[in-house]
Amino acid sequence: MADNVKPRVKVPSKASAGEVVTIKTLISHPMESGQRKGKDGNLIPRSIINRFTCDLNGANVIDITIEPAVSTNPYFEFDAKVDASGEFKFTWYDDDGSVYEDAKSIEVA
């Protein structure tokens, strides 16, 4: 597990039925490619977030495969159409098997 990994998510708390909302996510992560050397001259082990998913009430909204070329602290912004109140579930998958999750609710009026 990478140190100091912190997911951050912005989702509107309310929306109208059928409205398209913008969702912003960022996860603090070093995204080490495994190609750099440390101070001791040895390769720093690869440690990247390799997949990101977002679901709304169990239905997939977005599923992204992330490659090593992505920068530190990957940021994603995307739109989602909301028809009913519920919960967005965000999941980041790390090379080392760690899984980081966050969830945000949205109320549809």
N, C-alpha and C positions, 0 to 999 in steps of 0.2 A: 504494500500500500504506500503510495506517495505521501510525503509529509505535507501538512497544511492544505489539503484539498478541500475546497469549499464551493459548493454549487450555489449560484444566485439566479433567481428567476423573477421576471416581472410579467404579471398577467393582470388584466383589468379585473376588478372585483365584480363588476356588473356589466351586462350587455343585453341587447334586445335579441329576440328570437331571430335567427337567420343572419345575425350580424357577423362580419368578418373582423376578428380582433388580431392585433399584433402582439406576439409573444417574443420576449427577449430572454436569452439564457447566456450565462457565462459560468465557467467553472475554473477556479484557480488551480492550475496544475502545471508542472514544469515541462511536460511534453518532451521528454528526453529521447532523441532519435536512436541512441545507441552508437552513434558515429563519432562523438566527441570524446576527447581524453580529459581526465581529471588532472589535478595537480601532481599526482603520483605517476602520471604517464600511462595509466591503464584506462581502457575504455569504460565510460560511464554506461551502466546497463540501460537498455531500452526500457522506457516507461512512458507509454502514451495512452490516452483515452482513444480506443479504437472504434467505439460505436456510441451513438446517442439516439435515444428514442423518446417520443412524447406520445402519450395516449390520453384520450378524453373519454371518461366513463368506460374504459376497457377497449375502445376503438382506436386503432393506430392513426395518429395525425402525421407523424414524420418519423423516418428511420434513416439515419445517416451513418455511413461507414467512413471513418476518419483515418487518413493515412499519415505517416510520420512527418510529412512536410508541413503539417498544420502548426501554427505558432503556439507559443506558450499561452495558457489561459484562453482556450477556444471559446469564441462567442458565436452564437447563432441567433438570428432574428428571422421569424417566419410568421405567416398568417394562418389562422384557423377559423373556420366557420362554426359558430356555436348555435345549436338548435334547442338545447335544454341545459338547465343547471347541472353542475357536476364538478368533477375534480380532474384537473390535468395532472398526470403523473409523468415526471421527467426522470430518465435513467441514463447514467453514463457508465460505460464498461471500460475498465482498465486492463492493460495487457497482463498484469499480475493476478487477474481474477477478481480484483476488488470491484464492487458495484457501489456507485454513489447515487442516491435518490433524493428527490424533492417532490413536493406536491403543492398545488395551489387550487383553491376552489374558485368557481365563477358562478354568479347568480344570473339567470336569464329571466327578465321580466316580460 
